[in-house]
Amino acid sequence: MKLDRLIGIITTLQQKGKVTAPYLADKFEVSKRTISRDIEALCLAGIPIVTEQGSGGGISIMDGFSIDTTVFTEDELRSVFVGLKSLDSVSNDSKSALLAEKIGGVIPVEENMLIDLSSFYKESLAEKIDLLKKAVDSRRRVTFRYYYAKGEEDKLIEPALIVFKWSSWYILGFCPERDDFRMYKLTRLWDLSVTDETFAPRDIPQDTLCFNGAIEDKMSISALYEASEKFRLVDEYGPYSFTVTEDGRLHARFGFRSEESALQWFLSFGGKVEILSPESFRQIYINELRRTLGIYEDT
């Protein structure tokens, strides 16, 4: 974009003092004629650009003129930098390096926070997020193969918003087949492709953006956990989510949005949990344990 290039030219001149037109043309991947027009635009905007011809000549900002780049405090700048570096973890481009260049490298050296948003999927996530950003900006439909508990399916949606929530990345998009907005987890989304089909932007309902409220618990399950599993209950629900019984076990009642998610949770504890109620789910859990045991008894 022209504005980004103009800002880049100013910061380059501030950093290097004097450069040539060919240098700027090569740096910003444009022609020397474009650089000449950019210099004219900067002069019209009140930036005193000086051009000198011949050996030792070049383009520079008039001596004594400076642009204040200290609009941020050090703490504010560090916060911005940490935020951009976190996006670098799921991007093929370094936003933090670009910021450092634009503000003349004035970045606080010491960092007290590191955020990696990619988990184990940096390569695939970065590619998906880049494609989805382009699709959202150009308002083009996307297709992909989606895997979920009940199977897999080819999807076509109008992407609206890339979301990082619940420690995972999602794409919120309008599904023409369902005539509604849906959330799709990027690690379950593969064979992503941006189509040539464009779409008109739609207003996202406010309740759709209330992501926590969009997931309702369908069942409440009471269980006893071994004391050794306290760290998991604290990690997931907090230190006041359970009570300690006389035998030292931990009693808790948690809500689950589906039978599948409840089974995954309780099976992960092995023999360190006892389901108390409801009886209907207790039987479902017992049947699942018997089914699993049967796999090994038959071998």
VOBA-1610 file (N, C-alpha, C; in pm, whole numbers, padded with zeros to 5 digits, always signed):
BEGIN
Met+00084-00119+00000Met+00000+00000+00000Met+00088+00125+00000Lys+00040+00233-00065Lys+00120+00353-00077Lys+00150+00415+00059Leu+00050+00418+00149Leu+00072+00480+00280Leu+00182+00406+00356Asp+00179+00273+00353Asp+00283+00195+00421Asp+00420+00227+00362Arg+00424+00243+00231Arg+00553+00272+00164Arg+00604+00410+00203Leu+00515+00507+00211Leu+00555+00642+00249Leu+00611+00644+00391Ile+00542+00573+00482Ile+00592+00564+00619Ile+00727+00494+00621Gly+00739+00391+00538Gly+00866+00318+00530Gly+00979+00405+00479Ile+00951+00491+00382Ile+01054+00581+00328Ile+01100+00678+00436Ile+01004+00735+00510Ile+01039+00830+00616Ile+01128+00762+00721Thr+01088+00643+00767Thr+01167+00576+00871Thr+01304+00536+00818Thr+01311+00498+00691Thr+01441+00463+00632Thr+01533+00584+00630Leu+01478+00700+00592Leu+01559+00822+00589Leu+01601+00863+00729Gln+01515+00843+00827Gln+01551+00876+00965Gln+01664+00786+01016Gln+01659+00660+00976Gln+01758+00564+01024Gln+01893+00581+00954Lys+01890+00598+00821Lys+02013+00594+00742Lys+02067+00733+00704Gly+01987+00835+00722Gly+02033+00970+00690Gly+02017+01005+00544Lys+02092+00936+00457Lys+02084+00963+00314Lys+02091+00832+00238Val+02001+00815+00141Val+02000+00695+00056Val+01974+00738-00088Thr+01993+00647-00181Thr+01969+00677-00322Thr+01830+00629-00363Ala+01782+00682-00474Ala+01653+00640-00528Ala+01654+00492-00565Pro+01763+00441-00631Pro+01767+00298-00661Pro+01758+00211-00535Tyr+01820+00259-00426Tyr+01815+00184-00300Tyr+01670+00172-00253Leu+01596+00285-00254Leu+01457+00283-00209Leu+01370+00200-00303Ala+01395+00210-00433Ala+01318+00133-00530Ala+01336-00016-00506Asp+01460-00057-00479Asp+01487-00198-00454Asp+01427-00243-00320Lys+01437-00159-00219Lys+01387-00193-00086Lys+01236-00214-00087Phe+01164-00125-00158Phe+01017-00132-00156Phe+00960-00199-00281Glu+01049-00253-00366Glu+01010-00331-00484Glu+00916-00252-00576Val+00956-00129-00606Val+00882-00044-00701Val+00984+00020-00796Ser+00936+00094-00894Ser+01025+00160-00988Ser+01080+00291-00929Lys+01190+00342-00990Lys+01246+00470-00946Lys+01146+00583-00972Arg+01065+00567-01077Arg+00964+00670-01105Arg+00861+00677-00992Thr+00825+00559-00939Thr+00730+00556-00826Thr+00791+00623-00704Ile+00919+00597-00679Ile+00987+00661-00565Ile+00988+00812-00582Ser+01010+00860-00706Ser+01009+01005-00731Ser+00873+01065-00699Arg+00766+00993-00736Arg+00631+01043-00705Arg+00607+01041-00554Asp+00660+00938-00487Asp+00645+00932-00341Asp+00716+01049-00273Ile+00835+01083-00321Ile+00910+01197-00263Ile+00832+01326-00283Glu+00772+01342-00400Glu+00690+01462-00426Glu+00572+01466-00329Ala+00508+01350-00305Ala+00394+01343-00214Ala+00435+01380-00072Leu+00553+01336-00030Leu+00601+01368+00104Leu+00630+01517+00119Cys+00686+01575+00013Cys+00712+01720+00015Cys+00583+01799+00026Leu+00481+01756-00050Leu+00352+01823-00045Leu+00288+01808+00093Ala+00322+01700+00163Ala+00267+01677+00297Ala+00342+01754+00404Gly+00447+01828+00364Gly+00519+01911+00459Gly+00647+01850+00513Ile+00689+01736+00460Ile+00815+01675+00502Ile+00926+01731+00415Pro+01022+01802+00471Pro+01126+01866+00389Pro+01231+01765+00339Ile+01204+01708+00223Ile+01294+01610+00163Ile+01396+01684+00075Val+01522+01649+00089Val+01628+01710+00010Val+01684+01605-00085Thr+01697+01641-00213Thr+01759+01551-00311Thr+01884+01617-00366Glu+01993+01543-00368Glu+02121+01593-00418Glu+02167+01506-00534Gln+02207+01570-00643Gln+02251+01499-00762Gln+02402+01474-00757Gly+02448+01385-00845Gly+02591+01363-00861Gly+02649+01267-00759Ser+02784+01256-00765Ser+02855+01165-00675Ser+02836+01207-00529Gly+02802+01111-00446Gly+02778+01141-00305Gly+02641+01198-00278Gly+02560+01213-00382Gly+02425+01267-00363Gly+02328+01162-00314Gly+02204+01200-00306Gly+02101+01107-00260Gly+01981+01180-00206Ile+01900+01109-00133Ile+01776+01162-00077Ile+01788+01162+00074Ser+01750+01273+00137Ser+01758+01283+00283Ser+01652+01379+00333Ile+01635+01382+00465Ile+01546+01478+00529Ile+01630+01597+00574Met+01579+01718+00555Met+01653+01840+00586Met+01707+01837+00729Asp+01832+01879+00746Asp+01894+01885+00878Asp+01811+01969+00974Gly+01798+01923+01094Gly+01725+01997+01195Gly+01578+01960+01203Phe+01530+01884+01101Phe+01389+01845+01103Phe+01379+01702+01156Ser+01288+01677+01247Ser+01269+01542+01299Ser+01121+01516+01323Ile+01086+01389+01317Ile+00950+01347+01343Ile+00948+01271+01475Asp+00861+01308+01565Asp+00857+01246+01696Asp+00802+01105+01685Thr+00887+01007+01718Thr+00843+00867+01715Thr+00825+00811+01855Thr+00823+00898+01956Thr+00813+00851+02094Thr+00673+00872+02149Val+00572+00840+02067Val+00435+00855+02114Val+00397+00749+02215Phe+00470+00638+02220Phe+00443+00532+02316Phe+00542+00538+02431Thr+00494+00505+02551Thr+00586+00486+02662Thr+00657+00352+02642Glu+00761+00327+02721Glu+00834+00201+02706Glu+00744+00081+02737Asp+00661+00092+02841Asp+00571-00018+02876Asp+00469-00042+02766Glu+00415+00066+02709Glu+00318+00051+02600Glu+00384-00013+02479Leu+00504+00032+02447Leu+00575-00022+02332Leu+00608-00170+02352Arg+00645-00206+02474Arg+00676-00347+02503Arg+00550-00432+02486Ser+00436-00382+02531Ser+00311-00457+02518Ser+00274-00478+02372Val+00290-00372+02291Val+00262-00384+02147Val+00356-00486+02084Phe+00483-00481+02123Phe+00583-00569+02065Phe+00556-00715+02103Val+00520-00740+02229Val+00488-00876+02272Val+00366-00928+02196Gly+00265-00841+02177Gly+00147-00881+02102Gly+00180-00919+01958Leu+00265-00839+01894Leu+00303-00868+01756Leu+00388-00995+01747Lys+00475-01014+01845Lys+00556-01136+01844Lys+00469-01259+01864Ser+00362-01248+01939Ser+00271-01361+01955Ser+00205-01395+01821Leu+00173-01292+01740Leu+00117-01318+01608Leu+00221-01376+01513Asp+00349-01343+01537Asp+00456-01401+01456Asp+00456-01553+01468Ser+00411-01606+01583Ser+00414-01751+01604Ser+00317-01825+01513Val+00221-01753+01453Val+00126-01817+01360Val+00124-01742+01227Ser+00237-01683+01192Ser+00245-01607+01068Ser+00375-01638+00996Asn+00371-01631+00865Asn+00491-01651+00785Asn+00571-01522+00772Asp+00514-01410+00818Asp+00583-01281+00816Asp+00604-01233+00960Ser+00714-01163+00982Ser+00743-01113+01116Ser+00691-00971+01133Lys+00577-00958+01201Lys+00520-00826+01227Lys+00606-00747+01325Ser+00668-00816+01421Ser+00750-00746+01520Ser+00876-00689+01456Ala+00934-00761+01360Ala+01052-00710+01290Ala+01016-00587+01208Leu+00896-00589+01147Leu+00852-00473+01069Leu+00832-00352+01159Leu+00775-00374+01279Leu+00758-00264+01373Leu+00893-00207+01415Ala+00988-00297+01445Ala+01120-00252+01486Ala+01185-00166+01378Glu+01164-00203+01252Glu+01222-00125+01142Glu+01153+00011+01130Lys+01021+00011+01146Lys+00946+00136+01128Lys+00974+00240+01236Ile+01004+00192+01356Ile+01029+00288+01463Ile+01178+00304+01490Gly+01258+00257+01396Gly+01402+00281+01406Gly+01472+00188+01502Gly+01414+00070+01527Gly+01480-00028+01612Gly+01469+00001+01760Val+01386+00098+01798Val+01375+00135+01939Val+01277+00041+02008Ile+01324-00081+02038Ile+01241-00181+02103Ile+01306-00215+02238Pro+01231-00218+02345Pro+01289-00256+02474Pro+01357-00392+02463Val+01480-00403+02509Val+01558-00525+02493Val+01502-00637+02580Glu+01477-00607+02707Glu+01433-00712+02798Glu+01286-00742+02774Glu+01253-00870+02769Glu+01116-00913+02750Glu+01077-00999+02869Asn+00960-00972+02928Asn+00917-01049+03043Asn+00796-01136+03013Met+00765-01152+02884Met+00651-01234+02846Met+00675-01294+02707Leu+00642-01421+02692Leu+00652-01489+02564Leu+00523-01564+02539Ile+00457-01534+02428Ile+00329-01597+02395Ile+00344-01672+02263Asp+00325-01803+02266Asp+00328-01884+02144Asp+00186-01933+02117Leu+00125-01882+02011Leu-00014-01915+01979Leu-00026-02035+01886Ser+00088-02094+01848Ser+00085-02197+01745Ser+00076-02338+01799Ser+00109-02361+01928Ser+00116-02495+01984Ser+00210-02579+01897Phe+00166-02700+01856Phe+00252-02786+01775Phe+00224-02771+01625Tyr+00145-02671+01586Tyr+00095-02668+01449Tyr+00133-02541+01374Lys+00251-02484+01402Lys+00286-02356+01343Lys+00279-02357+01191Glu+00340-02457+01128Glu+00347-02458+00982Glu+00209-02463+00918Ser+00125-02556+00961Ser-00008-02568+00901Ser-00098-02452+00943Leu-00089-02408+01069Leu-00173-02296+01114Leu-00140-02168+01041Ala-00010-02139+01024Ala+00030-02015+00957Ala-00026-02011+00815Glu-00020-02124+00746Glu-00071-02130+00608Glu-00223-02110+00605Lys-00293-02176+00697Lys-00439-02163+00701Lys-00481-02020+00735Ile-00416-01962+00836Ile-00451-01826+00879Ile-00423-01725+00768Asp-00311-01740+00698Asp-00279-01651+00587Asp-00386-01660+00478Leu-00426-01782+00442Leu-00529-01801+00339Leu-00663-01742+00384Leu-00698-01766+00509Leu-00827-01716+00559Leu-00829-01564+00569Lys-00716-01503+00608Lys-00709-01357+00612Lys-00732-01299+00473Lys-00670-01359+00371Lys-00689-01312+00234Lys-00834-01332+00190Ala-00893-01444+00230Ala-01032-01472+00191Ala-01128-01374+00257Val-01104-01343+00387Val-01189-01247+00457Val-01176-01109+00393Asp-01051-01066+00364Asp-01028-00933+00306Asp-01088-00920+00167Ser-01077-01027+00087Ser-01128-01021-00051Ser-01273-01068-00062Arg-01330-01109+00052Arg-01469-01156+00056Arg-01492-01269-00044Arg-01413-01372-00029Arg-01426-01490-00115Arg-01460-01612-00030Arg-01546-01695-00083Arg-01584-01817-00012Arg-01466-01914-00008Val-01467-01999+00094Val-01362-02101+00106Val-01427-02239+00118Thr-01353-02340+00076Thr-01397-02478+00092Thr-01291-02552+00174Phe-01333-02656+00245Phe-01240-02736+00322Phe-01306-02867+00363Arg-01223-02959+00406Arg-01270-03086+00463Arg-01267-03072+00614Tyr-01381-03103+00679Tyr-01390-03083+00823Tyr-01416-03215+00894Tyr-01341-03238+01003Tyr-01350-03362+01080Tyr-01409-03333+01217Tyr-01512-03407+01256Tyr-01573-03388+01387Tyr-01617-03524+01440Ala-01674-03524+01561Ala-01700-03650+01632Ala-01786-03747+01552Lys-01880-03696+01474Lys-01973-03784+01404Lys-01929-03819+01262Gly-01811-03771+01223Gly-01763-03805+01089Gly-01685-03692+01026Glu-01691-03683+00894Glu-01622-03578+00820Glu-01709-03531+00704Glu-01684-03407+00660Glu-01773-03349+00560Glu-01703-03235+00486Asp-01735-03220+00359Asp-01684-03106+00282Asp-01772-02984+00311Lys-01707-02870+00336Lys-01779-02750+00374Lys-01749-02637+00277Leu-01845-02547+00262Leu-01827-02422+00189Leu-01886-02312+00276Ile-01804-02211+00310Ile-01852-02104+00397Ile-01805-01968+00347Glu-01867-01864+00402Glu-01823-01727+00380Glu-01747-01682+00504Pro-01613-01681+00502Pro-01536-01651+00623Pro-01556-01507+00669Ala-01574-01492+00800Ala-01601-01358+00853Ala-01500-01312+00957Leu-01454-01404+01043Leu-01369-01362+01154Leu-01280-01478+01199Ile-01150-01450+01208Ile-01056-01548+01261Ile-01050-01529+01413Val-01070-01637+01487Val-01087-01627+01633Val-00985-01716+01704Phe-00921-01660+01809Phe-00841-01742+01901Phe-00916-01747+02033Lys-00965-01865+02068Lys-01048-01881+02187Lys-01030-02022+02242Trp-01041-02035+02374Trp-01029-02167+02438Trp-00897-02235+02398Ser-00790-02155+02387Ser-00655-02204+02355Ser-00645-02266+02216Ser-00737-02232+02126Ser-00734-02287+01990Ser-00778-02179+01890Trp-00746-02203+01762Trp-00783-02113+01654Trp-00909-02164+01583Tyr-00996-02070+01547Tyr-01121-02102+01478Tyr-01144-02002+01364Ile-01230-02042+01271Ile-01282-01947+01173Ile-01433-01941+01193Leu-01482-01820+01212Leu-01626-01797+01220Leu-01672-01759+01081Gly-01769-01832+01028Gly-01815-01803+00893Gly-01962-01836+00875Phe-02020-01781+00769Phe-02160-01807+00738Phe-02168-01929+00649Cys-02248-02027+00692Cys-02267-02150+00615Cys-02398-02139+00536Pro-02391-02127+00402Pro-02514-02115+00323Pro-02605-02236+00339Glu-02546-02354+00357Glu-02628-02475+00372Glu-02712-02471+00499Arg-02651-02421+00608Arg-02723-02411+00736Arg-02793-02277+00752Asp-02763-02182+00664Asp-02821-02048+00670Asp-02796-01983+00806Asp-02671-01999+00854Asp-02637-01944+00985Asp-02485-01939+00999Phe-02437-01864+01099Phe-02294-01859+01129Phe-02253-01982+01208Arg-02132-02032+01177Arg-02078-02149+01246Arg-01930-02126+01276Met-01881-02194+01381Met-01740-02188+01418Met-01675-02320+01378Tyr-01555-02310+01318Tyr-01482-02429+01276Tyr-01340-02423+01330Lys-01298-02529+01398Lys-01165-02535+01457Lys-01061-02563+01349Leu-00954-02482+01345Leu-00859-02491+01235Leu-00781-02622+01234Thr-00757-02683+01351Thr-00684-02810+01352Thr-00768-02925+01300Arg-00899-02905+01287Arg-00986-03007+01230Arg-01021-02975+01084Leu-00966-02868+01036Leu-01000-02816+00903Leu-00880-02837+00811Trp-00901-02913+00701Trp-00790-02944+00610Trp-00835-02928+00465Asp-00736-02932+00375Asp-00762-02914+00231Asp-00835-02781+00206Leu-00787-02676+00274Leu-00848-02544+00263Leu-00816-02482+00127Ser-00919-02424+00065Ser-00899-02360-00065Ser-00987-02235-00074Val-00931-02127-00128Val-01006-02004-00150Val-01065-02009-00290Thr-01195-01993-00302Thr-01262-02002-00432Thr-01266-01864-00500Asp-01319-01862-00621Asp-01339-01736-00694Asp-01476-01675-00664Glu-01557-01745-00585Glu-01691-01695-00553Glu-01683-01585-00448Thr-01735-01469-00480Thr-01738-01358-00385Thr-01872-01356-00312Phe-01876-01282-00202Phe-02001-01271-00126Phe-02011-01132-00066Ala-02135-01091-00041Ala-02159-00962+00024Ala-02142-00979+00175Pro-02077-00883+00242Pro-02058-00896+00387Pro-02190-00901+00461Arg-02193-00979+00568Arg-02313-00994+00651Arg-02284-00941+00791Asp-02384-00886+00854Asp-02370-00845+00993Asp-02370-00968+01083Ile-02270-00978+01169Ile-02262-01090+01262Ile-02349-01059+01382Pro-02449-01141+01412Pro-02535-01115+01529Pro-02452-01104+01657Gln-02491-01015+01745Gln-02414-00992+01867Gln-02405-01117+01953Asp-02514-01197+01958Asp-02510-01316+02041Asp-02415-01421+01984Thr-02389-01413+01852Thr-02292-01505+01792Thr-02151-01472+01839Leu-02125-01344+01865Leu-01993-01301+01911Leu-01972-01328+02059Cys-02078-01362+02132Cys-02065-01401+02273Cys-02032-01550+02277Phe-01905-01581+02250Phe-01866-01720+02226Phe-01890-01810+02346Asn-01867-01761+02465Asn-01888-01846+02582Asn-02034-01883+02599Gly-02122-01789+02566Gly-02264-01818+02578Gly-02316-01909+02469Ala-02237-01924+02360Ala-02282-02006+02248Ala-02274-02155+02280Ile-02194-02191+02382Ile-02177-02331+02417Ile-02252-02358+02547Glu-02358-02434+02539Glu-02440-02461+02656Glu-02412-02603+02706Asp-02409-02618+02838Asp-02393-02750+02897Asp-02523-02828+02882Lys-02511-02949+02827Lys-02630-03032+02806Lys-02652-03129+02922Met-02547-03154+03005Met-02562-03246+03117Met-02471-03205+03231Ser-02512-03240+03352Ser-02434-03213+03472Ser-02402-03347+03538Ile-02272-03370+03566Ile-02230-03502+03613Ile-02154-03489+03745Ser-02196-03567+03844Ser-02133-03569+03975Ser-02036-03687+03981Ala-01916-03663+04037Ala-01815-03770+04041Ala-01718-03748+04155Leu-01650-03858+04192Leu-01545-03854+04294Leu-01411-03878+04226Tyr-01315-03789+04252Tyr-01182-03798+04191Tyr-01079-03830+04299Glu-00977-03908+04262Glu-00868-03934+04355Glu-00795-03802+04386Ala-00738-03793+04507Ala-00670-03671+04551Ala-00554-03635+04458Ser-00493-03737+04396Ser-00379-03712+04307Ser-00418-03630+04184Glu-00550-03622+04155Glu-00597-03551+04036Glu-00640-03408+04067Lys-00609-03360+04187Lys-00649-03224+04225Lys-00597-03120+04126Phe-00471-03139+04081Phe-00412-03039+03991Phe-00493-03024+03863Arg-00553-03133+03816Arg-00632-03125+03693Arg-00762-03050+03714Leu-00824-03072+03828Leu-00949-03000+03858Leu-00921-02851+03876Val-00810-02819+03943Val-00771-02679+03961Val-00739-02616+03827Asp-00667-02689+03743Asp-00627-02639+03612Asp-00749-02607+03525Glu-00851-02691+03533Glu-00967-02677+03446Glu-01077-02589+03506Tyr-01099-02601+03637Tyr-01215-02536+03697Tyr-01183-02445+03816Gly-01058-02448+03866Gly-01023-02361+03978Gly-01018-02435+04111Pro-00955-02374+04212Pro-00933-02442+04341Pro-01057-02456+04428Tyr-01167-02392+04390Tyr-01288-02400+04471Tyr-01400-02476+04399Ser-01362-02559+04305Ser-01460-02631+04223Ser-01497-02767+04282Phe-01438-02804+04395Phe-01463-02937+04452Phe-01461-02928+04605Thr-01510-03033+04667Thr-01501-03046+04813Thr-01428-03177+04845Val-01357-03177+04959Val-01282-03295+04998Val-01370-03382+05088Thr-01384-03510+05052Thr-01467-03603+05129Thr-01387-03663+05244Glu-01454-03741+05330Glu-01388-03800+05447Glu-01276-03895+05408Asp-01290-03964+05295Asp-01185-04058+05254Asp-01075-03990+05173Gly-01080-03856+05160Gly-00974-03782+05092Gly-00996-03760+04945Arg-01102-03820+04890Arg-01131-03798+04748Arg-01199-03662+04729Leu-01206-03621+04604Leu-01257-03488+04570Leu-01392-03502+04500His-01494-03442+04560His-01627-03448+04499His-01653-03321+04418Ala-01698-03337+04294Ala-01727-03222+04208Ala-01840-03255+04113Arg-01911-03152+04074Arg-02017-03165+03972Arg-01987-03064+03862Phe-01964-03115+03741Phe-01929-03030+03628Phe-02031-03047+03516Gly-02046-02940+03437Gly-02134-02946+03321Gly-02056-02983+03195Phe-02122-03054+03104Phe-02060-03095+02977Phe-02158-03067+02863Arg-02101-03025+02751Arg-02188-02986+02639Arg-02234-03105+02555Ser-02172-03222+02572Ser-02214-03339+02496Ser-02170-03467+02568Glu-02232-03576+02530Glu-02194-03705+02585Glu-02050-03740+02547Glu-02011-03705+02423Glu-01876-03735+02375Glu-01770-03662+02456Ser-01792-03532+02482Ser-01693-03456+02559Ser-01684-03506+02702Ala-01796-03551+02760Ala-01795-03605+02895Ala-01717-03736+02900Leu-01738-03822+02802Leu-01665-03948+02797Leu-01515-03924+02785Gln-01476-03832+02698Gln-01334-03801+02681Gln-01272-03755+02814Trp-01346-03671+02886Trp-01296-03618+03014Trp-01276-03731+03116Phe-01378-03813+03137Phe-01369-03915+03242Phe-01276-04029+03204Leu-01273-04067+03077Leu-01183-04175+03036Leu-01037-04135+03055Ser-01008-04005+03048Ser-00869-03959+03063Ser-00817-03978+03205Phe-00907-04006+03303Phe-00865-04027+03441Phe-00837-04174+03472Gly-00869-04262+03379Gly-00847-04404+03404Gly-00928-04450+03525Gly-00858-04517+03620Gly-00927-04568+03738Gly-00928-04471+03853Lys-00903-04343+03826Lys-00894-04244+03935Lys-01018-04156+03946Val-01130-04206+03894Val-01256-04132+03906Val-01371-04231+03918Glu-01471-04194+03995Glu-01594-04274+04007Glu-01714-04184+03981Ile-01790-04217+03878Ile-01908-04137+03843Ile-02022-04176+03937Leu-02087-04075+03995Leu-02196-04098+04088Leu-02333-04083+04022Ser-02353-03975+03950Ser-02483-03949+03887Ser-02464-03852+03770Pro-02559-03853+03676Pro-02684-03930+03675Pro-02658-04077+03640Glu-02749-04163+03680Glu-02733-04306+03657Glu-02726-04339+03509Ser-02797-04261+03427Ser-02798-04287+03281Ser-02658-04273+03222Phe-02586-04168+03264Phe-02451-04152+03210Phe-02356-04252+03274Arg-02379-04285+03401Arg-02296-04386+03468Arg-02298-04517+03387Gln-02416-04554+03339Gln-02428-04677+03259Gln-02360-04661+03122Ile-02373-04543+03064Ile-02305-04517+02936Ile-02154-04533+02953Tyr-02102-04482+03064Tyr-01959-04489+03092Tyr-01915-04634+03114Ile-01994-04709+03190Ile-01963-04851+03215Ile-01962-04928+03084Asn-02061-04901+02997Asn-02067-04970+02868Asn-01946-04937+02782Glu-01901-04813+02789Glu-01783-04774+02712Glu-01659-04845+02763Leu-01646-04859+02895Leu-01533-04932+02953Leu-01536-05079+02911Arg-01657-05139+02912Arg-01670-05279+02869Arg-01634-05296+02722Arg-01677-05199+02641Arg-01646-05206+02498Arg-01495-05200+02476Thr-01429-05110+02549Thr-01284-05098+02537Thr-01213-05224+02583Leu-01259-05279+02696Leu-01201-05402+02747Leu-01219-05515+02646Gly-01336-05519+02579Gly-01362-05624+02481Gly-01265-05625+02366Ile-01213-05509+02330Ile-01115-05501+02221Ile-00993-05583+02255Tyr-00950-05579+02380Tyr-00828-05650+02421Tyr-00856-05797+02455Glu-00977-05825+02503Glu-01011-05964+02533Glu-01022-06049+02407Asp-01056-05984+02294Asp-01072-06056+02167Asp-00941-06082+02096Thr-00830-06020+02145Thr-00702-06037+02077Thr-00621-06149+02140
//
